[in-house]
C-alpha cells in the first residue's frame, strides 16, 4: 500500500507541475490574447474618426471666419466714400477681441502686403501692447496612457493615410504673414491648412477674404488648436481600453478553464498510463472519463479498453506458457522414464519396446514444438501480412481436387457442394484459410468411420460466406462443444495412437477465422429423433463485393 500511495503522490505532483507549465495552456492563452490584442489595436487606431472630427472642425472654423469677416466688412471699414476704403485698426481690434473671446480662437487681420493689422492676442494698453498667452492645461491624468497611444499613432501612421500637418506654425504676432491660406484669401478664395507647433501640437488655420461690396480689404486668419479633438479621441480610446481590460480578464479566465479541461485530463491519462507501465500489479487503471462526450472521453475509453486488452493478452500468454510447459513435460517425463528403464534392463525385446516408446515421444515432442512455434508466430504474421481478395468457391474447388485421396486407406470419400448464385469473394490470407480447412478436414477424417463421407459445403448468406465441414463420426460430447477450441484440448478416438495430435489445430483455426473478422463454431448433426449422425464445423467470413 505504501508503494501504491507513493506512486500516486508522485503522479499527482508531476501531473500538477505539468499542468502549470502546460504548453497547451500557453498556446491557448497566446492565441486568444493575440487575437483580442489585434482587434483592440485596430479599434484604438481610430484615424478615420479623428480625420472626420478635424474636417468637421475646419468647416466650423470656416463658418466662424466668414461671420467674423462679414462683421468686419460692415463695421470696421473706413473711407467708404473714397476710392481706397480701408480697415480701421482700433474698431477691427475691438470686434475681433469680442468675437474670439467666446470661440477660443486666435484671429489675425492681414491687409495687403501681408501686414498684420491686428491680432486677438495683442491688447493695446496705456503702457503699450500686451501679449495674451494661454496657460498650459493643468497636469493631465493618464499621461502614461496618452504617451502609449501617441506612440501607437506614430507607428500606425506609416501604414495609413491620414491628415498630416502641411506647415510649421508661425507664432509671429506682428510683422507680415504670407502663409498659403492667407494668400488664397487675399485673392478672394477660402483657404485652410494644418499647422504643427514646435511641441508637436496640431492646429487648424483657415483664412477668408474681408471685403466691402466685393472690394477685398484684407484677409481674416482664424487658428484653433486640436486639443478638443485630441481629448475626444482619447476618451473614446480610454473607453475601448476599459472594455479591453474586461474582455482580457474574461478571455484569460476562459482560456485557463478551457486549457485545464483539456490539459488536466490528458495529464491524468498520461500519469495513469505511466503507473500502469511501471506498476507491478493490476491495482492501477486508466481513469474512466467516459462521461465526457468529447475526444478526451473517447480517448479515455480507448485507453481503458486497450489496457484491458493488454491484460487479457498477458493472461493468455501466461496461460499459453503454462499449457506449453505442461504439454512438454508429459513426453519428457515419459522419455526420462524410458531412458532410465532402458539402462537397467538387458532383454533385447524389452529394450526394443522402450526404444519405440522413446521414438514416439520424440515425434510427439517434435510435432508439439512445431505446432507451438506455428501458434506463436500466428499473431505477428496476421498483423504484418497483407490480405487479398479471392473467390472462396475457386479455393475450395482447388483444395478438394488436391485432397480427393484423403482417407483412401479407409475408403473415406470427400464431397464438395458449392451453392450456385452470387460469387463468394472474401478478403483474407489464402494460406491461413487453407490451414483451417486442413485442420477441419483432418479432424473429420480422424472421427469418420471406414467408407464414410466428409462433406464440405459453401454458400453465401447475405454479407457473409459460410463454410461447413460435416462427418459421419460419433459426434462431439455436449460438454465439450465449448472447450474443443481451447489450446491443447483433446477429444480423440479411443483407437487413435496417443500423441498423434497436439491439440492446437482447432485453437489455431479459431484464431485465424476471428482475425479475418469471422466466427467458427461446432455442433452435432442429429436426425429427427435426436440421434447423433456426426459432427459439423461451421465458419463464416465477411463477403466482399
Number of C-alpha atoms within 10 A of each C-alpha: 6 7 9 15 10 11 19 16 12 14 19 16 13 14 23 15 12 14 21 13 11 17 13 16 19 14 13 17 20 14 12 15 18 12 12 16 14 11 12 16 17 12 14 20 18 15 19 13 12 17 15 12 18 19 14 12 17 20 14 11 22 21 14 19 24 18 14 22 24 17 17 24 24 14 13 19 20 16 11 11 7 8 7 10 16 19 24 16 15 13 15 21 24 14 17 25 19 11 18 17 11 8 11 11 21 18 25 24 28 29 23 14 12 18 15 22 22 25 22 24 20 18 16 11 8 7 6 9 11 12 13 11 8 7 6 6 6 6 7 8 8 11 10 10 14 17 11 12 18 13 12 14 16 11 11 15 15 9 8 12 10 12 15 13 17 10 13 14 20 12 8 10 16 13 10 15 21 14 18 14 20 28 22 18 23 27 14 19 14 19 20 23 18 22 21 18 15 9 6 11 14 20 19 22 25 26 33 31 31 29 22 18 7 10 13 19 21 28 31 26 28 23 23 21 19 17 12 12 16 17 12 14 18 19 12 14 20 17 12 15 18 11 13 18 12 10 14 17 13 12 17 16 13 15 21 18 13 15 20 18 12 16 22 17 18 17 21 20 23 15 22 22 19 15 22 17 12 11 16 10 10 10 9 18 16 23 17 15 17 16 11 12 9 10 11 19 17 16 16 22 19 14 18 20 13 13 17 15 12 12 13 12 12 12 12 12 13 12 13 17 12 12 14 16 11 12 17 15 13 13 21 16 12 15 20 13 13 19 16 11 14 19 9 9 10 10 9 10 9 13 18 12 13 18 16 13 17 21 13 18 21 16 15 20 20 12 16 23 16 13 18 19 11 14 19 14 11 15 13 10 11 17 10 8 10 10 14 10 14 17 15 25 23 14 13 20 14 11 15 17 11 10 14 14 13 17 20 12 9 13 14 20 19 21 14 17 15 17 13 11 8 11 18 26 20 22 18 22 17 17 9 17 17 15 15 22 20 16 18 22 21 15 19 24 23 16 21 25 16 16 14 18 20 23 18 23 17 21 21 23 13 9 13 18 22 21 22 19 22 26 28 22 24 16 22 19 13 10 8 13 14 12 13 21 22 15 20 21 16 18 12 16 13 8 7 11 10 13 17 13 17 20 21 21 25 21 19 24 24 19 19 23 19 15 14 20 12 18 17 20 14 20 17 21 20 14 10 6 6 8 10 16 16 21 23 24 20 18 20 23 24 20 21 15 9
